[in-house]
Amino acid sequence: MLYEFLFPLADRHIVFNLFQYITFRAGGAMVTALIIAFVTGPPILSWLRRQGIGQVVRLDGPHAHLAKAGTPTMGGLIILASVLIPTVLWARLDDAYVLIALGLTAGMGALGFVDDYLKFVQRESRGLVARYKLVGQFALGVLLGILLWTYPLIASIFI
C-alpha cells in the first residue's frame, strides 16, 4: 500500500525512491511487525486473561502440563496481526504471490482461530477434531496448488 502511494512521488522527492527497493520495504515491514507485536501483545494478553480465555488441560495428561492451565489461547491473533498488517502496508499488492501468501496465511490463521475458539467454548483441550484440521489444511493446500498452477513462477520472471 505504501509502495503504491509513495513511490510515484519519487520524481518530486528523491527520498521516495527508496520504496522501489525490496530491502527497504522488508526492513520497514520488520520494524512495523515488531511495533505491532510489542504494542498490541500485552493489551491483548491481559484482555484474554480477563475474559478467562485460557488453555484447558486434561487432568489425565502429564502433571507438568497442569501448569499450563489458564495460559491465554488465541495469541495467534498477535502473530497474524504482526504478519498481515506489515505485509499489506509494505509489500507490492500488485504481485499475485503476495496476495496468495496473504490469503493462505489468513486462511491458516482462521483455522487456528476456530480451533482455539472451540477449545474455549467446549472447555476441552481437544478443540477442532484433527480430521477437520487436516481437511482444512488440505483444502488450503489444494487451493495453493491451483493458484500456483494458474500463476506459474516462471512466467512472472520473464514478464
N, C-alpha and C positions, 0 to 999 in steps of 0.2 A: 504494500500500500504506500509506504513512504517512497519507494522507488518510483512509482507512477506519478506521485505528486511532486517530488523534489528534483528528480534527475532532469526533467525538462527545463528546470531553471538554471542548468549548468551553463548555458550560453550567456546568462546575465551575471552570475556569480560563480566563480571557479570552484568554490568550496562544495557546491552541489555535485560536482563531477565525481566526488568520492562514492556516490551511490551506485555508480556503474561497477564498482569492484566488489566481488563476492566476499573478499576477505573483510572489507569494511562492514558490509552488511551482516556477516557472520559474527563479527565482534560486537556489533550493536545488538544483535539478537541475543548473544550470550549475556551481555550486561542487563538487557531487558528481562531475560528469564530469571537471572539472579535477583533482581529487584522485585519482580513479581513474587518469587518464592519467599523471599525474606519479609516482604511487606504483608502478603496475604496469608502466609503459613500460620503464624501464631494466632491471628484472629479466627481463622477457620478451625484450627485445632481446639481452641477454647470454646468456640460455639458448638462443635461436635461433642465436647465433654459435657457442656451444659445441657445439651439435648439428650444426653445419655446414649449417643450413637457410638457404641463400643464393641470390641471384639467379644464374641461369645465363645467360650472354651468348653469343650466336652469334659465332663467330670471323669470319664473313664479313660481319658488320654494320659499322656505323661504328666507327672506332677510339676515338671519345670514349666509346662505351658500354662499352668494356673496363674502364673504371674502376669500373663498377657491379657487376662480378663479385664475388660473395660478400656483397653487401648483403643483410641478412636480409629474407626474404619473410615473409608471414603477419603483418605488422604490423597488418593489418586487424583482428586479434583485439583489439588495444588500442582501436581505434576502436569496434568493436562493443561491447566491454565498457563503454566510456565513453558509449555511446548507450543501450544496452539496460538496464543496471543503474539509472541515474538515472531513466529513464522508468518502470521498474517501481516504484521507490521513491516517486517524487513525483507521477506522473500519477494521474488518476482511472481506475481499472481497470474501472469500470462503463460506460465510454464505448466503444462499438463501434469508433469511429475510432482510438482509442488502441491497441486490440487489433489492428486491421487494420494499422496502421503498424508495430507491434512485430513482427507475423508476417512482413510483407513485408521489413522490414529484416533480420530473421533469415534469411529465405529468400535474399535477395541476398547476405548475408554467407556463407551456406553455399555458394552458387555460387562466390564468390570463394575460399573455403577449398579447395574441390575443385580449382579452377584452380591455386592455389599448391601444393597437395599433389601434384598430378600433375607440376608443374614439378620439385618436389623428388625424387619417386620416379623419374621418367624421366630426370632430369638433362638436360632440354632446356628451351629458352626458350619452347617452344610452349605447354605446359600443356594446358588443355581446348581442344578444337577449337572454332573460332569458331562453327560452326553449332550446336554443342551449347550454347554460352553463349547464343546468340540464342534457341534453343528454350526454355531455362530461363527467360530473361528474359521471353520472350513468354508462357510459361505463367503466370508470376507476374503479368504484366500482365493477362492474361485473368481470372485469379483476382481481382485487384483490381477489374476491371470488374464481375465478378459480385457481389462483396461490396458495392460501391458501389451497384449496382442494387438489391440486397436491402435495404441500409440507406441510403436516399437522404438527402442532407444536408438538404434542405428539410423533411423530416418531423421531423428532430431539432430544428430551430429552433423549431417551433411547439408541440412537446410539452413 
